[in-house]
Amino acid sequence: MPIVVNLDVMMAKRKMSLNELSEKVDLTLSNLSILKTGKAKAIRFSTLEAICKALDCQPGDILEYVDG
């Protein structure tokens, strides 16, 4: 898949656990895990905004386009 989700990288940089992020963005652990593993087919802008706010980052820090 050409879109890579670097959520785990940003969480590690911010020393934030999946449980903590789940509480901050009001998203279930299972949905957050699906996103973190790159298995999600879509993400709502409101969810992306909440994640960026919680991790103090930009969308480009989480999502990356890789050709090939």
Secondary structure, 3 states (H helix, E strand, C coil): CCEEECHHHHHHHCCCCHHHHHHHHCCCHHHHHHHHCCCCCCCCHHHHHHHHHHHCCCHHHHEEECCC
